[in-house]
């Protein structure tokens, strides 16, 4: 077992950031072929190191269970050979993606003959602060590499052994490819002070991306002097409209809630139009009951829940606001689409909302009326995911409105430079 480092001092953190800054110079100019070769080498190295990674992860998982961690946390922390294989496959998917660096966002010629091109360039040094999920260690590193960025990784102490091995494996692969190992680095320290030093390393770190619970994200957003791309918690809603295909609605609701409860794109609330409540709710609640779901419902939901025999409790404001990470869901019957929209606008975290409807006008009103990063139409909220969107992986799901919004892939890890070319023009 690896003992966590105690180097929470500012000098150690800044040293890693400085070495990352030097590596960024090389990565910025790296052609696609070399980046993709490094990614494929990382994927192969992860496969070859399966036993090593799983053994390290077993220690983290055992300590989490001994400490009484929530089962959802333990699930997010756990790496099995199958999960690690899926992570390696996702790295290969990232390698196959187009290189965003050098893409011309727009280009034109001015009347004076100057040509103007806005071109994608790497952000530079990207700091990641995240909880549990050792898969994020790999996802963040390879998405940064694909987009020409350095990844400084500050995972939680609960996944320390897993992260040490994963970063070692990736750095070994980079070295074998002749690339700077400091393109991927674990930020030293396991205490909050090391996070604070990373958050204030302005001039060395170009951007920070927090990924985790609301408290972590708020702490980074409020305490950082480094620019932050804010990811958000997921209080996701499913609205079943009066014009819904009820077979689809049951399947979408059950999948959104139960396919994996420990993730931010799981549904936490469902709303049903009163016109279809009698037809929909007995079927939907029976399906949820079979999967062990408990309902926190409004007064109109209570009678349906009692008939279905599902675990039920009266809903509170805390329930409407909750991101449960468990087999619990808040639920209500609404009078109309406008009522559903008002509810979502009040309680949503701006992550993902879904409507199930065959009405074009209802769909148009819903998509225009909610203000979230992703809106699903007749599809599960679980599809809000970089891999599902074709990014191979994601570095997070942004719920802010600046620079990037929704699942963030390689393109979202770039900025732009204007390249202006002339033939000797001077300004009058």
C-alpha positions as CSV (number, residue, x, y, z in Angstrom):
1,X,0.0,0.0,0.0
2,X,1.3,3.5,-0.9
3,X,1.3,6.0,2.0
4,X,-0.3,9.3,1.1
5,X,2.2,12.1,0.7
6,X,2.3,14.8,3.4
7,X,3.7,17.4,1.0
8,X,0.8,19.9,1.4
9,X,3.2,22.8,1.3
10,X,2.9,25.5,-1.3
11,X,6.4,25.0,-2.7
12,X,5.7,21.4,-3.6
13,X,2.4,22.2,-5.4
14,X,4.0,25.1,-7.3
15,X,6.9,23.0,-8.4
16,X,4.6,20.5,-10.0
17,X,2.7,23.4,-11.7
18,X,6.0,24.9,-13.0
19,X,7.1,21.6,-14.5
20,X,3.7,21.4,-16.1
21,X,4.1,24.8,-17.5
22,X,7.3,23.8,-19.2
23,X,5.7,20.6,-20.6
24,X,2.9,22.7,-22.0
25,X,5.3,24.4,-24.4
26,X,6.0,21.0,-26.0
27,X,2.4,19.9,-26.0
28,X,1.2,23.1,-27.6
29,X,3.1,22.4,-30.8
30,X,2.7,18.6,-30.8
31,X,1.2,17.2,-34.1
32,X,-1.9,15.0,-33.9
33,X,0.0,11.8,-34.8
34,X,2.3,12.0,-31.8
35,X,-0.6,12.8,-29.5
36,X,-2.7,9.9,-30.8
37,X,0.2,7.5,-30.5
38,X,0.7,8.5,-26.9
39,X,-3.0,8.0,-26.2
40,X,-2.9,4.5,-27.7
41,X,0.2,3.7,-25.7
42,X,-1.7,4.8,-22.6
43,X,-4.6,2.6,-23.4
44,X,-2.3,-0.4,-23.9
45,X,-0.5,0.4,-20.7
46,X,-3.7,0.5,-18.7
47,X,-4.7,-2.9,-20.1
48,X,-1.3,-4.3,-19.2
49,X,-1.5,-2.8,-15.7
50,X,-5.0,-4.1,-14.9
51,X,-3.8,-6.3,-11.9
52,X,-1.7,-3.5,-10.6
53,X,-4.4,-0.9,-10.7
54,X,-7.2,-3.2,-9.4
55,X,-5.0,-4.2,-6.4
56,X,-4.3,-0.6,-5.5
57,X,-8.0,0.2,-5.9
58,X,-9.0,-2.6,-3.6
59,X,-7.2,-0.9,-0.8
60,X,-9.0,2.4,-1.4
61,X,-12.4,0.5,-1.6
62,X,-11.7,-1.4,1.6
63,X,-10.9,1.8,3.5
64,X,-14.0,3.5,2.2
65,X,-16.2,0.6,3.4
66,X,-14.5,0.5,6.8
67,X,-15.1,4.2,7.2
68,X,-18.8,3.7,6.5
69,X,-18.9,5.5,3.2
70,X,-22.2,5.7,1.3
71,X,-22.6,2.8,-1.1
72,X,-22.9,5.3,-4.0
73,X,-19.5,6.7,-3.1
74,X,-18.0,3.2,-2.9
75,X,-19.5,2.4,-6.3
76,X,-17.9,5.5,-7.9
77,X,-14.6,4.6,-6.3
78,X,-14.5,1.0,-7.5
79,X,-12.4,-0.1,-10.4
80,X,-13.0,-3.7,-11.7
81,X,-11.2,-5.3,-14.6
82,X,-14.2,-4.6,-16.8
83,X,-14.4,-1.0,-15.8
84,X,-10.7,-0.5,-16.4
85,X,-11.1,-2.1,-19.8
86,X,-13.9,0.3,-20.6
87,X,-11.7,3.2,-19.5
88,X,-8.9,2.0,-21.8
89,X,-11.4,1.6,-24.7
90,X,-12.5,5.2,-24.0
91,X,-8.9,6.4,-24.4
92,X,-8.8,4.7,-27.8
93,X,-12.0,6.5,-28.7
94,X,-10.4,9.8,-27.7
95,X,-7.4,9.0,-30.0
96,X,-9.8,8.5,-32.9
97,X,-11.4,11.9,-32.5
98,X,-10.5,14.9,-34.7
99,X,-7.8,17.1,-33.2
100,X,-9.4,20.4,-32.2
101,X,-6.1,22.2,-32.1
102,X,-5.6,24.3,-35.3
103,X,-9.3,24.1,-36.3
104,X,-10.4,27.4,-37.9
105,X,-13.5,28.6,-36.0
106,X,-14.0,31.4,-38.5
107,X,-12.0,33.1,-41.2
108,X,-12.6,36.1,-43.5
109,X,-10.8,38.8,-45.5
110,X,-11.1,42.5,-44.5
111,X,-11.6,45.2,-47.2
112,X,-8.0,46.3,-46.6
113,X,-6.8,42.8,-47.6
114,X,-5.9,41.5,-44.2
115,X,-7.0,37.9,-43.7
116,X,-8.4,37.0,-40.2
117,X,-8.6,33.5,-38.8
118,X,-9.8,32.5,-35.4
119,X,-7.9,29.2,-34.6
120,X,-8.3,26.8,-31.7
121,X,-5.3,26.5,-29.4
122,X,-4.8,24.6,-26.1
123,X,-5.7,26.3,-22.8
124,X,-2.3,25.3,-21.4
125,X,-2.2,23.9,-17.9
126,X,-5.5,22.5,-16.7
127,X,-6.0,21.7,-13.0
128,X,-8.6,19.1,-12.0
129,X,-10.0,18.9,-8.5
130,X,-12.3,16.0,-8.0
131,X,-13.7,13.4,-5.6
132,X,-13.6,9.6,-5.5
133,X,-14.0,8.5,-9.2
134,X,-10.5,7.3,-10.2
135,X,-11.8,7.0,-13.8
136,X,-11.7,10.9,-13.9
137,X,-7.9,10.6,-13.4
138,X,-7.6,8.9,-16.8
139,X,-10.4,10.8,-18.6
140,X,-9.0,14.2,-17.6
141,X,-5.5,13.3,-18.5
142,X,-6.2,11.9,-22.0
143,X,-8.7,14.7,-22.9
144,X,-6.1,17.2,-21.9
145,X,-3.4,15.4,-24.0
146,X,-5.7,15.2,-27.0
147,X,-6.2,18.9,-26.9
148,X,-2.6,19.8,-26.2
149,X,-3.0,20.6,-22.5
150,X,-1.1,19.6,-19.4
151,X,-3.3,17.9,-16.7
152,X,-2.6,18.6,-13.0
153,X,-4.7,16.1,-11.1
154,X,-5.8,16.5,-7.5
155,X,-8.1,13.7,-6.7
156,X,-9.5,12.9,-3.2
157,X,-7.6,11.1,-0.6
158,X,-10.2,8.3,-0.8
159,X,-8.8,7.3,-4.2
160,X,-5.2,8.1,-3.5
161,X,-3.6,4.6,-4.1
162,X,-5.7,4.2,-7.3
163,X,-4.7,7.6,-8.6
164,X,-1.0,7.1,-7.8
165,X,-0.9,3.9,-9.9
166,X,-3.0,5.3,-12.7
167,X,-0.8,8.4,-13.0
168,X,2.4,6.3,-12.8
169,X,1.1,4.1,-15.7
170,X,0.3,7.1,-17.9
171,X,3.6,8.8,-17.2
172,X,5.5,5.6,-18.0
173,X,3.6,5.4,-21.3
174,X,4.5,9.1,-22.1
175,X,8.1,8.5,-21.3
176,X,8.2,5.5,-23.7
177,X,6.8,7.8,-26.4
178,X,9.5,10.4,-25.8
179,X,7.0,13.0,-24.4
180,X,7.4,15.0,-21.2
181,X,6.1,13.0,-18.3
182,X,5.0,16.2,-16.6
183,X,2.2,16.5,-19.1
184,X,0.3,14.4,-16.6
185,X,1.0,14.9,-12.9
186,X,-0.6,14.2,-9.5
187,X,-0.7,17.3,-7.4
188,X,1.1,16.5,-4.1
189,X,-0.8,16.5,-0.8
190,X,-4.0,15.0,0.6
191,X,-5.2,17.9,2.7
192,X,-7.2,20.9,1.8
193,X,-4.1,23.1,1.8
194,X,-2.8,21.5,-1.4
195,X,-6.1,22.3,-3.1
196,X,-5.9,25.8,-1.9
197,X,-2.3,26.2,-3.2
198,X,-3.5,24.9,-6.6
199,X,-6.5,27.3,-6.6
200,X,-4.2,30.2,-6.1
201,X,-1.4,29.3,-8.6
202,X,-2.5,32.0,-10.9
203,X,0.1,32.5,-13.7
204,X,1.1,28.8,-13.5
205,X,-2.3,27.2,-13.9
206,X,-4.5,28.5,-16.7
207,X,-7.8,27.0,-15.6
208,X,-9.3,24.9,-12.9
209,X,-12.2,22.4,-13.3
210,X,-13.8,21.1,-10.1
211,X,-15.8,17.9,-10.4
212,X,-17.7,16.4,-7.5
213,X,-20.3,17.4,-5.0
214,X,-21.8,20.8,-4.4
215,X,-19.6,21.7,-1.5
216,X,-16.4,20.9,-3.4
217,X,-17.5,22.9,-6.5
218,X,-18.6,25.9,-4.4
219,X,-15.3,25.9,-2.5
220,X,-13.2,26.0,-5.7
221,X,-15.4,28.6,-7.4
222,X,-15.4,30.9,-4.4
223,X,-11.8,30.4,-3.3
224,X,-9.9,30.3,-6.6
225,X,-7.9,33.1,-8.1
226,X,-7.3,30.8,-11.1
227,X,-10.2,31.0,-13.7
228,X,-12.7,28.2,-13.1
229,X,-14.9,26.2,-15.5
230,X,-17.8,25.3,-13.2
231,X,-19.2,21.8,-13.4
232,X,-22.5,21.3,-11.6
233,X,-24.5,18.9,-9.5
234,X,-27.4,17.1,-11.3
235,X,-30.9,17.6,-10.0
236,X,-32.3,16.2,-13.2
237,X,-36.0,16.1,-14.1
238,X,-38.2,13.9,-16.3
239,X,-41.5,15.4,-17.3
240,X,-44.2,13.1,-18.7
241,X,-46.5,15.2,-20.9
242,X,-50.2,14.5,-21.6
243,X,-49.2,13.6,-25.2
244,X,-46.5,11.0,-24.1
245,X,-46.2,7.5,-25.4
246,X,-46.6,5.8,-22.0
247,X,-44.5,2.8,-22.9
248,X,-41.7,5.1,-23.8
249,X,-42.3,7.2,-20.7
250,X,-42.0,4.2,-18.3
251,X,-38.8,3.0,-19.9
252,X,-37.2,6.4,-19.9
253,X,-38.2,7.1,-16.3
254,X,-36.9,3.8,-15.0
255,X,-33.7,4.0,-17.0
256,X,-33.1,7.7,-16.0
257,X,-33.5,6.8,-12.3
258,X,-32.1,3.3,-11.9
259,X,-29.6,2.5,-14.6
260,X,-26.9,3.9,-12.3
261,X,-27.9,6.0,-9.3
262,X,-24.5,7.3,-8.3
263,X,-24.0,9.7,-11.2
264,X,-24.9,13.2,-11.9
265,X,-27.2,12.5,-14.9
266,X,-29.5,10.2,-13.0
267,X,-33.0,11.6,-12.6
268,X,-33.9,12.9,-9.2
269,X,-37.4,14.2,-9.9
270,X,-40.2,13.2,-12.2
271,X,-43.4,15.2,-13.0
272,X,-46.5,13.8,-14.7
273,X,-49.3,15.7,-16.4
274,X,-52.5,15.2,-14.5
275,X,-54.3,14.1,-17.8
276,X,-52.2,10.9,-18.0
277,X,-51.6,10.3,-14.2
278,X,-54.3,7.6,-14.0
279,X,-52.9,5.7,-16.9
280,X,-49.2,6.3,-16.3
281,X,-48.6,6.2,-12.6
282,X,-49.8,2.7,-11.7
283,X,-47.4,1.3,-14.4
284,X,-44.5,3.6,-13.6
285,X,-44.7,3.2,-9.8
286,X,-44.9,-0.6,-10.2
287,X,-41.8,-0.6,-12.4
288,X,-39.9,1.6,-9.9
289,X,-41.0,-0.5,-7.0
290,X,-39.6,-3.6,-8.7
291,X,-36.2,-1.9,-8.8
292,X,-36.3,-0.8,-5.1
293,X,-37.1,2.9,-5.6
294,X,-38.6,5.0,-2.9
295,X,-40.8,7.9,-3.8
296,X,-41.0,11.3,-2.1
297,X,-44.2,12.6,-3.5
298,X,-46.7,15.4,-3.4
299,X,-50.3,15.0,-2.0
300,X,-51.7,13.9,-5.4
301,X,-49.0,11.3,-5.8
302,X,-49.8,9.7,-2.4
303,X,-52.9,7.7,-3.4
304,X,-51.2,6.3,-6.5
305,X,-48.1,5.3,-4.4
306,X,-50.3,3.5,-1.8
307,X,-52.1,1.5,-4.5
308,X,-48.8,0.6,-6.1
309,X,-47.3,-0.5,-2.8
310,X,-44.1,1.5,-3.3
311,X,-42.2,3.0,-0.4
312,X,-43.5,6.6,0.0
313,X,-42.9,9.7,2.0
314,X,-44.4,13.2,1.7
315,X,-42.1,15.4,-0.4
316,X,-40.3,18.3,1.2
317,X,-38.4,21.3,-0.2
318,X,-35.2,19.4,0.6
319,X,-36.4,16.5,-1.6
320,X,-37.2,18.8,-4.5
321,X,-33.7,20.2,-4.2
322,X,-31.9,16.8,-3.6
323,X,-29.3,15.0,-5.6
324,X,-30.0,11.7,-3.9
325,X,-27.3,9.4,-5.4
326,X,-29.6,6.6,-4.2
327,X,-32.8,4.8,-5.2
328,X,-35.0,7.7,-4.1
329,X,-36.9,10.0,-6.4
330,X,-39.1,13.1,-5.8
331,X,-42.3,13.1,-7.7
332,X,-45.3,15.3,-8.4
333,X,-48.5,15.6,-10.5
334,X,-48.7,18.9,-12.4
335,X,-51.7,20.6,-14.0
336,X,-50.0,21.5,-17.2
337,X,-46.7,22.0,-19.0
338,X,-46.4,25.5,-17.7
339,X,-46.6,24.2,-14.1
340,X,-43.9,21.7,-14.9
341,X,-41.7,24.4,-16.4
342,X,-42.2,26.6,-13.3
343,X,-41.2,23.7,-11.0
344,X,-38.1,22.9,-13.0
345,X,-37.0,26.5,-13.2
346,X,-37.2,26.7,-9.4
347,X,-35.5,23.5,-8.5
348,X,-33.2,22.6,-11.4
349,X,-29.4,22.8,-11.1
350,X,-29.2,23.5,-14.8
351,X,-27.8,20.0,-15.7
352,X,-30.3,17.9,-17.7
353,X,-34.1,17.9,-18.1
354,X,-36.1,15.4,-20.2
355,X,-39.6,15.6,-21.7
356,X,-41.5,12.6,-23.0
357,X,-44.1,13.8,-25.5
358,X,-45.3,13.3,-29.1
359,X,-46.5,16.9,-29.3
360,X,-44.3,19.1,-31.4
361,X,-45.7,22.2,-29.7
362,X,-45.1,20.8,-26.2
363,X,-41.6,19.8,-27.1
364,X,-40.9,23.2,-28.5
365,X,-42.3,25.0,-25.4
366,X,-40.2,22.7,-23.1
367,X,-36.9,23.1,-24.9
368,X,-37.4,26.9,-25.0
369,X,-38.7,27.1,-21.5
370,X,-35.9,25.3,-19.5
371,X,-32.5,26.8,-19.0
372,X,-30.2,23.7,-18.6
373,X,-27.0,22.5,-20.3
374,X,-28.9,19.6,-21.9
375,X,-32.5,18.9,-22.8
376,X,-33.5,15.4,-23.7
377,X,-36.5,14.8,-25.9
378,X,-38.0,11.3,-25.6
379,X,-34.7,10.0,-24.2
380,X,-33.1,9.1,-20.9
381,X,-31.2,11.7,-18.9
382,X,-28.4,9.1,-18.7
383,X,-27.3,10.0,-22.2
384,X,-25.8,13.3,-20.9
385,X,-22.3,12.0,-21.0
386,X,-19.2,12.8,-23.1
387,X,-18.8,9.2,-24.2
388,X,-22.4,9.0,-25.3
389,X,-22.1,12.3,-27.1
390,X,-19.2,10.9,-29.1
391,X,-16.4,12.6,-27.2
392,X,-14.8,9.3,-26.1
393,X,-14.8,10.6,-22.5
394,X,-15.6,13.9,-20.7
395,X,-13.7,16.1,-18.3
396,X,-16.9,17.1,-16.7
397,X,-20.4,18.5,-17.4
398,X,-20.4,22.3,-17.3
399,X,-23.6,24.0,-16.1
400,X,-22.2,27.5,-16.4
401,X,-22.8,29.7,-19.4
402,X,-19.3,31.0,-20.2
403,X,-16.9,29.2,-22.7
404,X,-18.3,25.7,-22.3
405,X,-21.7,24.2,-21.4
406,X,-22.7,20.6,-21.2
407,X,-20.3,17.6,-21.5
408,X,-16.8,18.8,-22.1
409,X,-14.7,17.1,-24.7
410,X,-11.4,18.1,-26.4
411,X,-12.9,21.1,-28.2
412,X,-14.1,22.6,-24.8
413,X,-10.5,22.4,-23.6
414,X,-9.3,24.9,-26.1
415,X,-9.3,28.7,-26.4
416,X,-8.7,30.6,-29.6
417,X,-6.0,32.8,-31.1
418,X,-6.7,35.3,-33.9
419,X,-4.1,34.9,-36.7
420,X,-4.1,38.0,-38.9
421,X,-2.0,37.9,-42.1
422,X,-1.2,40.9,-44.3
423,X,1.0,42.0,-47.1
424,X,2.6,45.0,-45.5
425,X,-0.5,46.9,-44.5
426,X,-0.2,49.6,-42.0
427,X,-3.0,51.4,-40.2
428,X,-3.9,55.0,-41.2
